[in-house]
Amino acid sequence: MHDQVKQNAFFAGIAGFLMCAFGFGYVMTPIFDHGEAYALSFTVFYGMLKIGGICLLLIAAVCWTGRPIALVLDAIVTTLCGLIMVGCAVCWTIFEKSMDLQNLLIFIVGIMFTRSGFANGSLFVRGEGAFEGKSGGKSWFGIPTLEPPGAQEPPVPEVPHPASLKSDALPGEGEPPPDEGYLAALSKEKDEPPSASYE
């Protein structure tokens, strides 16, 4: 999941850059006078490009940190932007009584944005359980932070139970006890510590 969150930074950054480029660098003015609602749709559309583009650039930076909250923010922003694109394209088509290539492209991009938003939201919901126990106690707004693979503490080796220690000087299972006694047999044992046996 950590890699998936970081990979989303690239797509969010590209989308934010393009939206800012069109929002601030290209002005599409209405060529027909269809009333205030028609003109307002252009204002809403370009406001969405500017604000949404800036938000996606910020979300891309958050995605690069691997924080799962970035998926939630991305889902909200891209879904809202996609719905506005679809709504404006439909509005212009209705007022103009035709769907030209520009309206069609905006409609398709809006559908793609909406699907991307739902996909990121679904990804967060599916991976929410995987975040638990892997955050190392770190969180942001109550949501754990993913850590890269290998960042968890190494497993502690299991210490053998004293009853499982077996001495080579003592007879094995089913063998008769030593004639000189167990203590005398242990006194003849070598300096090496007894080995652990789980049999």
C-alpha positions in Angstrom: 0.0 0.0 0.0 2.9 2.4 0.7 4.1 2.1 -2.9 0.5 2.6 -4.2 0.1 5.8 -2.3 3.5 7.1 -3.5 2.6 6.1 -7.1 -0.5 8.2 -6.9 1.7 11.3 -6.4 2.7 11.2 -10.1 -0.8 11.1 -11.5 -2.1 13.7 -9.0 0.8 16.0 -9.9 0.3 15.6 -13.7 -3.5 16.3 -13.3 -2.9 19.3 -11.1 -0.3 20.8 -13.4 -2.6 20.5 -16.5 -5.5 21.9 -14.6 -3.5 24.9 -13.5 -2.1 25.4 -17.0 -5.5 25.5 -18.5 -7.1 27.4 -15.7 -4.6 30.2 -15.5 -3.2 30.2 -19.0 -6.2 29.5 -21.3 -9.4 31.4 -21.0 -12.4 30.0 -22.8 -15.2 32.6 -23.1 -18.8 31.8 -24.0 -19.4 32.7 -27.7 -23.2 32.5 -27.3 -25.5 34.6 -25.1 -27.7 31.9 -23.5 -28.3 33.7 -20.2 -26.8 34.0 -16.8 -26.8 30.3 -16.0 -24.8 29.6 -19.2 -22.2 32.3 -18.3 -22.0 31.1 -14.7 -21.1 27.6 -15.8 -17.9 29.0 -17.4 -17.0 30.8 -14.1 -17.6 27.6 -12.2 -15.5 25.6 -14.6 -12.5 27.8 -14.5 -12.7 28.2 -10.8 -12.7 24.4 -10.5 -9.6 24.2 -12.8 -7.7 26.7 -10.7 -8.7 25.6 -7.2 -8.7 21.9 -8.1 -5.3 22.1 -9.8 -3.7 23.7 -6.8 -5.3 21.1 -4.5 -4.1 18.2 -6.6 -0.5 19.6 -6.5 -0.6 19.7 -2.7 -2.2 16.2 -2.6 0.7 15.0 -4.8 3.2 16.2 -2.2 1.2 14.4 0.5 1.1 11.2 -1.5 4.9 11.3 -1.8 5.1 11.0 2.0 3.1 7.7 1.9 0.3 9.0 4.2 -3.0 7.2 3.5 -5.0 10.4 4.2 -3.8 11.5 0.7 -6.0 8.9 -0.9 -9.0 10.3 0.9 -8.2 13.9 -0.1 -7.5 12.8 -3.7 -10.8 10.9 -3.8 -12.8 14.0 -2.6 -11.1 16.5 -4.9 -11.0 14.4 -8.1 -14.6 13.3 -7.7 -15.8 16.9 -7.2 -13.8 18.1 -10.2 -15.0 15.3 -12.3 -18.7 15.9 -11.4 -18.2 19.6 -12.2 -16.7 18.8 -15.6 -19.5 16.4 -16.5 -22.1 18.9 -15.3 -20.6 21.8 -17.3 -20.3 19.7 -20.5 -23.9 18.6 -20.2 -25.0 22.2 -19.5 -23.2 23.6 -22.5 -24.5 20.8 -24.7 -28.1 21.6 -23.6 -27.8 25.3 -24.1 -25.9 25.0 -27.4 -28.1 22.1 -28.6 -25.1 20.3 -29.8 -22.0 18.5 -28.4 -18.9 19.7 -30.1 -15.5 18.1 -29.7 -14.5 20.3 -26.8 -17.6 19.5 -24.8 -17.1 15.8 -25.5 -13.5 15.8 -24.3 -14.5 17.7 -21.1 -17.2 15.1 -20.5 -14.8 12.2 -21.0 -12.2 13.7 -18.8 -14.9 14.4 -16.1 -15.9 10.7 -16.2 -12.2 9.7 -15.8 -11.8 12.0 -12.9 -14.9 10.7 -11.2 -13.9 7.0 -11.6 -10.4 7.9 -10.3 -11.9 9.5 -7.2 -14.0 6.5 -6.5 -11.1 4.1 -7.1 -8.8 6.0 -4.6 -11.6 6.0 -2.0 -12.2 2.3 -2.5 -8.4 1.6 -2.3 -8.3 3.4 1.1 -11.2 1.5 2.4 -9.8 -1.8 1.4 -6.3 -1.0 2.8 -7.5 0.5 6.0 -7.2 -2.7 7.9 -3.7 -3.3 6.6 -2.6 0.0 8.0 -3.3 -1.1 11.6 -0.2 -2.5 13.4 2.2 -1.2 10.7 2.3 2.5 11.6 4.8 2.4 14.4 2.6 4.6 16.5 2.6 7.5 14.0 -0.7 8.9 12.7 -2.2 11.9 11.0 -5.8 12.9 11.8 -6.2 9.6 13.5 -5.2 7.7 10.3 -2.0 5.5 10.6 0.9 6.3 8.4 2.3 3.5 6.3 5.9 2.6 6.7 8.1 1.2 3.9 8.8 -2.6 3.9 11.6 -3.5 6.3 10.9 -0.6 8.6 9.2 -2.8 11.2 11.2 -4.1 14.2 13.0 -7.4 13.6 11.4 -10.5 15.3 12.8 -11.4 18.7 14.4 -14.9 18.7 12.6 -17.4 20.9 14.4 -18.4 24.0 14.4 -22.2 24.7 12.7 -23.4 27.8 15.1 -24.7 30.5 13.3 -28.0 30.5 14.3 -28.5 26.9 18.0 -28.4 27.5 19.7 -31.7 27.0 23.1 -32.8 28.2 25.3 -35.2 26.3 26.5 -36.7 29.6 23.1 -37.9 30.6 21.5 -41.0 29.1 18.9 -40.6 26.4 15.3 -41.5 26.6 14.8 -45.2 27.4 18.4 -45.7 28.5 19.3 -46.9 32.1 20.6 -44.2 34.5 24.4 -43.9 34.9 26.0 -46.1 37.6 27.8 -43.2 39.3 24.7 -41.1 39.5 23.4 -38.1 37.6 25.5 -35.5 39.5 28.7 -37.4 38.9 27.8 -37.8 35.2 27.1 -34.1 34.9 30.5 -33.3 36.5 32.2 -35.1 33.6 30.5 -33.0 31.1 32.6 -30.8 28.8 32.7 -27.1 29.1 30.3 -26.5 26.2 26.8 -25.5 27.3 24.0 -28.1 26.9 22.1 -28.0 23.6 18.4 -27.3 23.3 16.2 -30.2 22.2 12.5 -29.9 21.5 11.9 -33.7 21.0 
